[in-house]
Amino acid sequence: MAAILLIEDDPLVQRGLQLALRRHGHDVRTADTGEDGLREFRSSTPDLVVLDLMLPGIDGLEVCRQIRETGEVPVIMLTARGDDLDVVGGLEAGADDYVVKPAQPSVLDARIRAVLRRSDSSPDGVRVHRDLRIYTTSLTVSRRGEPVPLTPTELRLLLTLSRAPGRVFSRQQLLEVVWEHDYLGDSRLVDNCVQRLRAKIETSQAAPVYVQTVRGFGYRFGPV
């Protein structure tokens, strides 16, 4: 059972999702404004946040940014159908995944479980790449001896790429492995997560050493 914080201002949507997620075994707390959501987040320390971007007061983008600044709790955003600005804005603010409204509870539950599983896999060993150390048992990362705080999605992406340095992964392959999307998914999930990961582990995002772009194909982890 996961402790979920649902921040949604529509009372019918909020109640419906709360009941459905509880039936799927989750402990669900709710808030209906951005301010209340941040207060609940700070007091309850949930396992995951489901966040509507269109909120009264502090909007969902700012809520997501503040959540991301204070910790590594995963965020799944709820966005209006076909609203690319919502999707891009949410991903750039640090969301791990998104679900299009009207959100089907079974789909949302599957996404929640997939996001939470990303921090559960623990292959053995320590991977050393230049000044980066990836501890695959404790699921921690350090750079030049300093800890690097990563979200579960960022960590899963780094683990996937670093498992095979030099191998090129297409965006679709990364969606299937990291996000567990076994259909033609949204490559923006990958691209935005890569940008956030680079900001944490690269000296220069313009000339990345670790997570490298292979134009027309995808991404690879720079060879040792």
Salt bridges, closest charged atoms under 4 A:
GLU8 OE1 - LYS101 NZ 3.08
ASP36 OD1 - ARG39 NH2 2.29
GLU40 OE2 - ARG29 NH1 3.11
ASP52 OD1 - LYS101 NZ 3.22
GLU62 OE1 - ARG65 NH1 3.51
ASP84 OD1 - ARG188 NH1 3.39
ASP96 OD2 - ARG68 NH2 3.06
ASP97 OD1 - ARG111 NH1 3.43
ASP97 OD2 - ARG118 NH2 3.88
ASP97 OD2 - HIS181 NE2 3.13
ASP109 OD1 - HIS26 NE2 2.67
ASP109 OD1 - ARG113 NE 2.95
ASP131 OD2 - ARG143 NE 3.96
ASP131 OD2 - ARG144 NE 2.81
GLU154 OE2 - ARG196 NE 3.16
GLU154 OE1 - LYS200 NZ 2.70
GLU180 OE1 - ARG117 NH2 2.39
ASP186 OD2 - ARG188 NH2 2.63
ASP191 OD1 - ARG171 NE 2.76
